[in-house]
Amino acid sequence: MKITKMKNTLAISFCLLAFIGCSSTSKQDYYKRVEQGKTATTSRGSNLKGDRVDLYGGHKKDNLPIANSIPYLKYVNDMESPKNPFKTYSESEFLNFYKNTKAKGHGDTSSYWRWKLTLTRNEMSNVLNKNLVSLANRRPKEVLTYSNGQWISKKVPLNPIGEVTDIKVLQRGKSGLVIKLMIKGTRGQYIVAKEGNVRSVLGVSKNSVNSTVNLYGAKGGSSSYLDRPISRNPSLLPSAFLSIEKSGNGSYNIYGGGFGHGAGVPQWSAMDLTKNKGYSYKKVLDRYYADTRLKSIKSVGGINEKLKVGIMTSGFTTIDHTKVSMYSLGSIKIKSRDGNVNLNPRTAVDFVTKDGFTQVIVGGKLRLKTKNYISVTSNRMISLTNIKRNVKNYTHPTYRGSFEIRLAKGGTRLNLINEINLEDYLLQVVPSEMPKSFGLEALKVQAVAARTYAAKDILRNRYAKSGFHILDSTQSQVYNNLDENELATAAVKATKGLILVHENKPIDAKYYSTSSGFNSNAHNVW
């Protein structure tokens, strides 16, 4: 990058802000400076410190660490009008931004571009008292209690809030993402940290709020919210890009934007950019995955063409099945160390557990029992009749590849694993993650992201102890929940074998549904 007749500090600042033509070393230096609050993005009279917005005011600060940076998942401005809505990064600016249904940006035809819900003081107290306890049990280091003048991690008692008296955002990312939320009540004062926890503690499931809560949405450029709610009683708020306003009657209005964690490719933006603004799929990938390049998956070592997918129960509730039922139009071969079973086409088979064994039942008769894993193959696709998904072309979800059935821990449940070629896997991931209506070019974006995500999971092997690489749910990528279609298939084939790499390694290709107008730096999300 060449800049003449400028001070060095301005040249460095521009390079760091734009991430254009900058080396990985300079990016790493940028994130170190962000953590120390020393970047040139801080302006006089602004709450912006580095890439975080400091809203503590007179409140005692905590010592929660900043996560490691991911240089290719960075801040992106997707706003068109207003282009730059924040001047001083005050909480009132953020509130006005999320209340502004007329705002326009990439992907704003999603009904989640702007959203809101309202809770009475009693409902908000119920939500916080119930959610805070369960959250602290799951994430004890990310829920802090104010005790003896310090913020500390300790066991949260039942009914920890009592009656809520104040809710305040203490810290945001430059993107507007809430990083830390302070909750104060008659019985205690707490900080909830991290995007997912903020969405969770404010979740309004019927179990937590004890009433029906409607969430209303608005598309960009709207004068008001849609008449019908887009969701009821979400247990997790659509995003942590939000502001909370207390009304004069004591109720709380939560205004927000977007759907998802806020890092990587926003799918509605990918659709908008490719359909309406002349972007190619490669240009979209460049926009949201900084300092990456496309490369053949075969050039990256350690990635087998076969992928093992953990199949969850109906509703993606658990990996542990009480029963597995299969059916195929072709012949089925069942193999284990304790024997084999061959089945004719159109023959149903059940797998159950009893006394620590897996039993193979055909026509009501026991054909095999074993404590070892079982492999199941067919010369046609295999349907799982014990699982419900949203497929319509088949009565039940139907799979390519083969299956392994293993006893789950404890020996009373079964784990089901689908072994499949990676490209075949994508044929049932891409249509489950992005609708056909988004168009071929956007589906190519999705195909590359999904292939890269799977490649990354194969290498990190986080489910190794369970015998598979990736789950079939939103915990990884949604697989075989919706029917295949010819456009998604064309996108997979047009990008065959292509993945995104950073420093010659597959990236963690995060994506999510709807932008709020800004993408967040990843270290502010996780």
C-alpha positions as CSV (number, residue, x, y, z in Angstrom):
1,M,0.0,0.0,0.0
2,K,1.4,3.4,-1.0
3,I,0.4,6.6,0.8
4,T,2.5,9.7,0.4
5,K,2.6,13.0,2.4
6,M,0.8,11.4,5.4
7,K,2.0,10.9,8.8
8,N,3.0,7.3,9.6
9,T,0.3,6.9,12.1
10,L,-2.4,7.6,9.6
11,A,-0.9,5.2,7.1
12,I,-0.8,2.5,9.7
13,S,-4.3,3.3,10.9
14,F,-5.7,3.0,7.4
15,C,-4.0,-0.3,6.7
16,L,-5.2,-1.7,10.0
17,L,-8.8,-0.5,9.5
18,A,-9.2,-1.7,6.0
19,F,-7.1,-4.9,6.2
20,I,-6.2,-4.3,2.5
21,G,-2.7,-5.3,1.5
22,C,-1.7,-5.8,5.1
23,S,0.4,-8.7,6.2
24,S,-0.6,-11.3,8.8
25,T,2.1,-9.8,11.1
26,S,0.5,-6.4,11.1
27,K,-3.0,-7.9,11.7
28,Q,-1.6,-9.8,14.8
29,D,-0.1,-6.5,16.0
30,Y,-3.5,-4.8,15.5
31,Y,-5.3,-7.3,17.7
32,K,-2.6,-7.0,20.4
33,R,-3.2,-3.3,20.3
34,V,-7.0,-3.7,20.4
35,E,-6.6,-5.8,23.6
36,Q,-4.5,-2.9,25.1
37,G,-7.0,-0.3,23.9
38,K,-4.2,1.5,21.9
39,T,-5.5,1.5,18.3
40,A,-5.9,4.7,16.3
41,T,-9.7,4.0,16.0
42,T,-10.3,5.7,19.3
43,S,-11.5,9.3,18.8
44,R,-11.9,12.1,21.3
45,G,-15.3,12.3,22.9
46,S,-16.1,8.7,21.7
47,N,-16.7,5.6,23.8
48,L,-14.9,3.5,21.1
49,K,-11.7,2.1,22.5
50,G,-9.9,0.0,19.9
51,D,-12.7,-2.1,18.4
52,R,-14.7,-2.2,21.6
53,V,-17.2,0.3,23.0
54,D,-16.7,1.1,26.7
55,L,-20.0,1.9,28.4
56,Y,-19.0,1.1,32.0
57,G,-19.3,4.7,33.2
58,G,-18.8,4.7,36.9
59,H,-19.3,0.9,37.3
60,K,-16.5,-1.3,38.5
61,K,-14.7,-3.0,35.7
62,D,-14.2,-6.8,35.5
63,N,-11.1,-8.8,34.5
64,L,-12.6,-11.1,31.8
65,P,-10.1,-11.8,29.1
66,I,-10.4,-11.0,25.4
67,A,-10.6,-14.1,23.2
68,N,-7.9,-14.8,20.6
69,S,-8.4,-13.1,17.3
70,I,-9.4,-14.8,14.1
71,P,-7.9,-12.4,11.4
72,Y,-10.2,-13.6,8.6
73,L,-13.4,-13.0,10.5
74,K,-13.5,-9.3,10.8
75,Y,-15.7,-6.2,11.2
76,V,-17.6,-5.4,8.0
77,N,-20.0,-2.5,7.4
78,D,-23.1,-3.6,5.5
79,M,-25.0,-0.4,5.9
80,E,-26.2,1.7,3.0
81,S,-28.4,4.2,4.8
82,P,-27.3,5.6,7.1
83,K,-23.8,4.5,6.1
84,N,-22.1,5.4,9.4
85,P,-24.8,5.7,12.1
86,F,-22.4,6.0,15.1
87,K,-20.6,9.2,16.0
88,T,-19.8,8.9,19.7
89,Y,-20.8,5.2,20.1
90,S,-23.2,6.2,22.9
91,E,-25.9,3.8,24.1
92,S,-28.6,6.2,22.8
93,E,-27.0,6.0,19.3
94,F,-27.3,2.2,19.4
95,L,-30.9,2.3,20.6
96,N,-31.9,4.7,17.8
97,F,-30.1,2.5,15.3
98,Y,-31.9,-0.7,16.3
99,K,-35.2,1.1,16.5
100,N,-34.8,2.5,13.0
101,T,-36.9,0.3,10.7
102,K,-36.2,2.6,7.8
103,A,-32.5,1.8,7.8
104,K,-31.2,0.1,4.7
105,G,-28.3,-2.3,4.1
106,H,-27.2,-5.5,2.4
107,G,-29.6,-8.3,3.2
108,D,-32.3,-6.1,4.6
109,T,-35.2,-8.0,2.9
110,S,-35.0,-10.5,5.8
111,S,-37.8,-10.1,8.3
112,Y,-35.1,-10.2,11.0
113,W,-33.3,-7.1,9.7
114,R,-35.0,-5.3,12.7
115,W,-36.9,-6.9,15.5
116,K,-38.4,-6.1,18.9
117,L,-40.2,-7.6,21.8
118,T,-41.7,-6.2,25.0
119,L,-41.7,-7.5,28.6
120,T,-43.4,-6.2,31.7
121,R,-41.1,-5.7,34.7
122,N,-42.5,-8.9,36.3
123,E,-41.9,-10.9,33.1
124,M,-38.3,-9.6,32.8
125,S,-37.7,-10.5,36.4
126,N,-39.0,-14.1,35.8
127,V,-36.8,-14.4,32.7
128,L,-33.7,-13.3,34.4
129,N,-34.3,-15.3,37.6
130,K,-34.7,-18.5,35.7
131,N,-32.2,-18.1,32.9
132,L,-29.4,-16.7,35.0
133,V,-29.2,-19.8,37.2
134,S,-29.2,-22.3,34.4
135,L,-26.7,-20.2,32.4
136,A,-24.3,-19.9,35.4
137,N,-24.5,-23.6,35.9
138,R,-23.5,-24.1,32.2
139,R,-21.0,-21.3,31.9
140,P,-19.8,-20.4,35.4
141,K,-16.8,-18.3,34.3
142,E,-18.9,-16.1,32.1
143,V,-21.4,-15.1,34.7
144,L,-19.9,-12.8,37.3
145,T,-21.4,-11.8,40.7
146,Y,-20.7,-8.4,42.3
147,S,-19.4,-9.3,45.8
148,N,-17.4,-7.1,48.2
149,G,-16.6,-4.5,45.6
150,Q,-15.4,-7.0,43.0
151,W,-16.8,-9.0,40.1
152,I,-16.1,-12.7,40.8
153,S,-17.3,-16.1,39.5
154,K,-19.3,-17.9,42.2
155,K,-22.3,-20.1,42.5
156,V,-25.5,-18.2,41.6
157,P,-28.3,-18.8,44.1
158,L,-32.0,-19.5,43.2
159,N,-34.0,-16.3,42.5
160,P,-30.7,-14.4,42.1
161,I,-32.2,-11.1,40.8
162,G,-35.4,-10.8,42.8
163,E,-37.1,-7.8,41.1
164,V,-35.1,-6.4,38.3
165,T,-34.1,-2.7,38.8
166,D,-31.6,-2.1,36.0
167,I,-30.2,-3.7,32.9
168,K,-27.2,-2.0,31.3
169,V,-24.8,-2.7,28.4
170,L,-21.3,-2.4,29.7
171,Q,-19.4,-3.3,26.6
172,R,-20.1,-3.7,22.9
173,G,-18.0,-4.4,19.8
174,K,-17.6,-1.6,17.3
175,S,-20.2,-3.5,15.3
176,G,-22.8,-3.0,18.1
177,L,-22.7,-6.6,19.3
178,V,-23.3,-6.7,23.1
179,I,-20.3,-8.3,24.8
180,K,-21.1,-7.7,28.4
181,L,-24.5,-7.0,30.0
182,M,-25.0,-5.9,33.6
183,I,-28.2,-7.1,35.4
184,K,-29.1,-5.5,38.7
185,G,-32.0,-6.5,41.0
186,T,-33.1,-6.4,44.6
187,R,-31.2,-9.5,45.5
188,G,-28.0,-9.2,43.5
189,Q,-25.9,-7.7,40.6
190,Y,-24.4,-9.7,37.8
191,I,-22.4,-9.5,34.6
192,V,-23.2,-11.8,31.7
193,A,-20.4,-12.0,29.1
194,K,-20.3,-13.2,25.5
195,E,-22.8,-13.0,22.6
196,G,-24.4,-16.4,23.1
197,N,-24.9,-16.0,26.8
198,V,-26.5,-12.5,26.3
199,R,-29.0,-14.0,23.9
200,S,-29.6,-16.9,26.3
201,V,-30.1,-15.0,29.5
202,L,-32.7,-12.8,27.7
203,G,-34.4,-15.8,26.1
204,V,-38.2,-15.7,26.6
205,S,-39.3,-19.4,26.4
206,K,-42.7,-20.0,28.0
207,N,-40.9,-21.9,30.8
208,S,-38.9,-18.8,31.8
209,V,-41.4,-16.0,31.2
210,N,-44.7,-17.8,32.1
211,S,-46.6,-16.0,29.3
212,T,-46.8,-15.6,25.5
213,V,-44.2,-13.1,24.1
214,N,-44.4,-12.1,20.5
215,L,-41.3,-11.0,18.6
216,Y,-42.1,-8.6,15.7
217,G,-39.8,-8.1,12.7
218,A,-39.2,-5.5,10.0
219,K,-37.5,-5.4,6.6
220,G,-35.2,-2.5,5.7
221,G,-36.9,0.7,4.6
222,S,-40.1,-0.1,6.5
223,S,-42.2,2.5,8.3
224,S,-43.2,0.0,11.0
225,Y,-42.9,-3.6,12.1
226,L,-44.8,-6.5,10.4
227,D,-48.3,-7.0,11.8
228,R,-47.8,-10.6,12.5
229,P,-45.1,-11.8,14.9
230,I,-42.2,-13.6,13.2
231,S,-41.5,-15.7,16.3
232,R,-43.1,-16.5,19.7
233,N,-41.2,-17.2,22.9
234,P,-37.8,-17.7,21.4
235,S,-35.5,-19.4,24.0
236,L,-32.6,-17.6,22.4
237,L,-32.9,-14.1,21.1
238,P,-32.2,-13.7,17.4
239,S,-29.0,-11.9,18.0
240,A,-27.0,-9.9,20.5
241,F,-27.1,-6.8,18.3
242,L,-29.6,-5.2,20.5
243,S,-30.5,-2.4,22.9
244,I,-32.9,-2.4,25.9
245,E,-35.2,0.5,26.7
246,K,-37.1,0.9,29.9
247,S,-40.5,2.5,29.5
248,G,-42.2,4.9,31.9
249,N,-44.6,2.1,33.0
250,G,-41.7,-0.1,34.0
251,S,-41.8,-2.4,31.0
252,Y,-38.8,-3.3,28.9
253,N,-38.6,-3.0,25.1
254,I,-35.8,-5.0,23.5
255,Y,-34.9,-3.7,20.0
256,G,-32.5,-5.7,17.9
257,G,-31.2,-6.4,14.4
258,G,-30.1,-9.6,12.6
259,F,-30.3,-13.3,13.2
260,G,-27.2,-15.2,14.3
261,H,-23.8,-14.7,15.9
262,G,-22.7,-12.0,13.5
263,A,-19.3,-13.3,12.1
264,G,-18.6,-14.6,8.7
265,V,-21.0,-14.6,5.7
266,P,-24.5,-13.3,6.4
267,Q,-26.6,-15.5,4.1
268,W,-29.3,-12.8,3.3
269,S,-26.5,-10.4,2.4
270,A,-24.9,-13.0,0.1
271,M,-28.2,-13.3,-1.7
272,D,-28.7,-9.5,-1.9
273,L,-25.2,-8.9,-3.2
274,T,-25.2,-11.6,-5.8
275,K,-28.8,-11.1,-7.0
276,N,-29.1,-7.3,-6.9
277,K,-25.6,-5.7,-6.7
278,G,-23.5,-7.6,-9.2
279,Y,-21.3,-9.6,-6.9
280,S,-19.8,-12.9,-7.9
281,Y,-19.6,-15.7,-5.3
282,K,-15.9,-15.1,-5.1
283,K,-16.3,-11.4,-4.4
284,V,-18.8,-12.2,-1.6
285,L,-16.2,-14.6,-0.1
286,D,-13.5,-12.0,-0.3
287,R,-15.8,-9.5,1.4
288,Y,-16.6,-11.6,4.5
289,Y,-13.5,-13.8,4.8
290,A,-10.5,-11.4,4.8
291,D,-7.0,-12.5,3.7
292,T,-8.1,-15.9,2.4
293,R,-7.9,-17.7,-0.9
294,L,-9.6,-20.5,-2.7
295,K,-7.7,-23.7,-3.0
296,S,-8.4,-27.4,-3.9
297,I,-9.2,-29.5,-0.8
298,K,-6.8,-32.1,-2.3
299,S,-3.9,-29.8,-1.7
300,V,-4.5,-29.7,2.0
301,G,-3.1,-32.7,3.9
302,G,-5.0,-34.8,6.4
303,I,-8.4,-34.5,4.9
304,N,-10.0,-37.8,3.9
305,E,-12.7,-37.7,1.2
306,K,-15.0,-39.7,3.6
307,L,-16.8,-37.7,6.3
308,K,-18.4,-39.2,9.4
309,V,-21.6,-37.4,10.5
310,G,-23.3,-37.9,13.9
311,I,-27.1,-38.2,13.3
312,M,-29.3,-36.7,16.0
313,T,-32.8,-37.6,17.0
314,S,-36.0,-35.8,15.8
315,G,-35.8,-32.1,16.6
316,F,-32.0,-32.5,16.8
317,T,-32.4,-33.1,20.5
318,T,-29.6,-35.6,21.3
319,I,-27.1,-38.0,19.6
320,D,-28.4,-40.8,21.8
321,H,-31.2,-42.9,20.1
322,T,-33.6,-45.2,22.0
323,K,-34.2,-47.0,18.7
324,V,-32.9,-46.9,15.1
325,S,-35.2,-48.0,12.3
326,M,-34.0,-48.4,8.6
327,Y,-35.5,-49.1,5.3
328,S,-34.1,-49.2,1.7
329,L,-35.4,-49.9,-1.8
330,G,-32.2,-51.9,-2.2
331,S,-30.7,-54.8,-0.4
332,I,-29.2,-54.2,3.1
333,K,-26.1,-55.8,4.5
334,I,-25.5,-55.7,8.3
335,K,-22.1,-56.7,9.6
336,S,-20.5,-57.1,13.0
337,R,-17.9,-59.2,14.7
338,D,-20.7,-61.4,16.1
339,G,-22.4,-62.1,12.8
340,N,-24.0,-60.8,9.6
341,V,-27.5,-60.2,8.4
342,N,-28.5,-59.8,4.7
343,L,-31.9,-58.3,3.9
344,N,-33.9,-58.2,0.7
345,P,-35.0,-54.9,-0.8
346,R,-37.9,-53.1,1.0
347,T,-37.3,-54.9,4.3
348,A,-37.5,-52.9,7.5
349,V,-35.0,-53.4,10.3
350,D,-34.9,-52.1,13.9
351,F,-31.9,-51.7,16.2
352,V,-32.6,-51.5,19.9
353,T,-30.6,-52.1,23.1
354,K,-31.2,-54.7,25.8
355,D,-29.0,-55.8,28.7
356,G,-26.0,-53.9,27.2
357,F,-26.3,-55.4,23.7
358,T,-27.4,-54.0,20.4
359,Q,-30.2,-56.2,19.0
360,V,-31.1,-56.4,15.3
361,I,-34.8,-57.0,14.9
362,V,-36.4,-58.0,11.5
363,G,-40.1,-58.7,11.3
364,G,-40.3,-58.9,15.1
365,K,-37.6,-61.5,15.3
366,L,-34.1,-61.2,16.8
367,R,-31.5,-61.8,14.1
368,L,-28.4,-60.6,15.8
369,K,-27.1,-59.2,19.1
370,T,-23.7,-57.7,19.8
371,K,-21.8,-55.3,22.0
372,N,-19.6,-54.4,19.0
373,Y,-20.3,-51.7,16.5
374,I,-22.5,-52.6,13.5
375,S,-22.0,-51.5,9.9
376,V,-24.9,-51.1,7.5
377,T,-24.6,-50.7,3.8
378,S,-27.0,-50.8,0.8
379,N,-26.8,-50.5,-3.0
380,R,-29.5,-47.8,-2.7
381,M,-30.1,-44.9,-0.4
382,I,-31.1,-45.7,3.2
383,S,-34.1,-44.1,4.9
384,L,-34.3,-43.6,8.7
385,T,-37.9,-44.2,9.7
386,N,-37.4,-43.3,13.4
387,I,-36.4,-39.7,12.6
388,K,-38.5,-36.8,11.5
389,R,-37.1,-34.0,9.4
390,N,-38.6,-31.4,7.1
391,V,-38.1,-33.4,3.9
392,K,-41.1,-33.7,1.6
393,N,-39.7,-35.7,-1.4
394,Y,-39.4,-38.7,0.8
395,T,-41.6,-40.0,3.7
396,H,-38.5,-40.1,5.9
397,P,-35.0,-38.6,5.7
398,T,-33.0,-40.7,3.2
399,Y,-29.2,-40.9,3.1
400,R,-26.3,-41.8,0.8
401,G,-23.3,-43.7,2.1
402,S,-23.2,-46.2,4.9
403,F,-24.0,-46.3,8.6
404,E,-22.3,-47.3,11.8
405,I,-24.4,-48.1,14.9
406,R,-22.6,-48.1,18.2
407,L,-23.7,-48.5,21.8
408,A,-23.8,-45.1,23.5
409,K,-22.1,-44.5,26.9
410,G,-24.0,-46.5,29.5
411,G,-25.2,-49.1,27.0
412,T,-28.9,-48.1,27.0
413,R,-28.9,-45.9,23.9
414,L,-27.5,-46.1,20.4
415,N,-25.3,-43.6,18.4
416,L,-25.8,-43.5,14.7
417,I,-23.1,-42.4,12.3
418,N,-23.4,-41.7,8.6
419,E,-20.2,-42.2,6.6
420,I,-20.4,-40.4,3.3
421,N,-18.3,-38.8,0.6
422,L,-17.8,-35.1,1.3
423,E,-19.2,-33.9,-2.0
424,D,-22.3,-36.1,-1.5
425,Y,-22.7,-34.7,2.0
426,L,-22.8,-31.2,0.6
427,L,-25.7,-32.1,-1.6
428,Q,-27.9,-32.4,1.5
429,V,-26.2,-29.6,3.5
430,V,-26.5,-26.6,1.1
431,P,-30.3,-26.9,0.5
432,S,-30.8,-27.3,4.3
433,E,-28.8,-24.2,5.1
434,M,-29.9,-21.9,2.2
435,P,-33.1,-21.7,0.2
436,K,-33.2,-22.3,-3.6
437,S,-34.7,-18.8,-4.0
438,F,-31.4,-17.2,-3.0
439,G,-30.1,-18.1,-6.5
440,L,-27.1,-20.0,-7.9
441,E,-24.4,-17.5,-7.1
442,A,-25.3,-17.2,-3.4
443,L,-25.6,-21.0,-3.2
444,K,-22.0,-21.2,-4.5
445,V,-21.0,-19.1,-1.5
446,Q,-22.8,-21.5,0.7
447,A,-21.3,-24.5,-0.9
448,V,-17.7,-23.2,-0.5
449,A,-18.4,-22.2,3.1
450,A,-20.0,-25.5,4.0
451,R,-17.2,-27.5,2.4
452,T,-14.6,-25.4,4.2
453,Y,-16.4,-25.8,7.5
454,A,-16.5,-29.6,7.1
455,A,-12.8,-29.7,6.1
456,K,-11.9,-27.7,9.3
457,D,-14.0,-30.1,11.4
458,I,-12.3,-33.1,9.9
459,L,-8.9,-31.7,10.9
460,R,-9.7,-30.6,14.4
461,N,-11.6,-33.8,15.1
462,R,-13.5,-32.4,18.0
463,Y,-16.0,-35.3,18.2
464,A,-13.3,-38.0,18.0
465,K,-14.3,-39.6,21.2
466,S,-17.8,-40.1,19.8
467,G,-16.5,-41.6,16.5
468,F,-17.5,-38.9,14.1
469,H,-16.3,-35.6,12.6
470,I,-19.4,-33.4,12.6
471,L,-23.0,-33.3,13.8
472,D,-26.0,-33.0,11.5
473,S,-27.5,-30.0,13.4
474,T,-26.8,-26.3,13.9
475,Q,-24.0,-27.3,16.3
476,S,-22.1,-28.0,13.1
477,Q,-24.1,-27.7,9.9
478,V,-27.7,-28.7,9.2
479,Y,-27.6,-31.9,7.1
480,N,-30.6,-33.5,5.3
481,N,-33.3,-31.4,7.0
482,L,-34.7,-30.1,3.7
483,D,-35.0,-31.6,0.3
484,E,-32.3,-31.5,-2.3
485,N,-32.8,-29.2,-5.3
486,E,-31.2,-28.9,-8.7
487,L,-29.8,-25.4,-8.0
488,A,-28.1,-26.4,-4.8
489,T,-26.7,-29.4,-6.6
490,A,-25.4,-27.2,-9.4
491,A,-23.7,-24.9,-6.9
492,V,-21.9,-27.9,-5.2
493,K,-20.7,-29.2,-8.6
494,A,-19.6,-25.8,-9.9
495,T,-17.4,-25.3,-6.8
496,K,-16.3,-29.0,-6.5
497,G,-13.3,-29.4,-4.2
498,L,-12.9,-25.7,-3.5
499,I,-12.2,-24.5,0.1
500,L,-11.0,-21.3,1.7
501,V,-7.6,-21.3,3.3
502,H,-5.7,-18.8,5.5
503,E,-1.9,-19.5,5.7
504,N,-2.6,-22.7,3.8
505,K,-5.0,-24.1,6.4
506,P,-8.8,-24.4,6.0
507,I,-10.5,-21.5,7.8
508,D,-13.3,-21.8,10.3
509,A,-15.9,-20.7,7.7
510,K,-18.6,-19.3,10.0
511,Y,-21.8,-18.1,8.5
512,Y,-25.2,-17.0,9.8
513,S,-28.6,-15.9,8.6
514,T,-29.1,-12.1,8.8
515,S,-26.9,-9.1,9.3
516,S,-27.9,-6.3,11.6
517,G,-25.9,-3.9,9.3
518,F,-22.5,-4.9,10.7
519,N,-20.3,-8.0,11.0
520,S,-18.4,-8.4,14.2
521,N,-14.7,-9.2,14.7
522,A,-14.8,-12.8,15.8
523,H,-12.9,-12.3,19.1
524,N,-15.8,-10.1,20.2
525,V,-18.3,-13.0,19.6
526,W,-16.6,-16.0,21.1
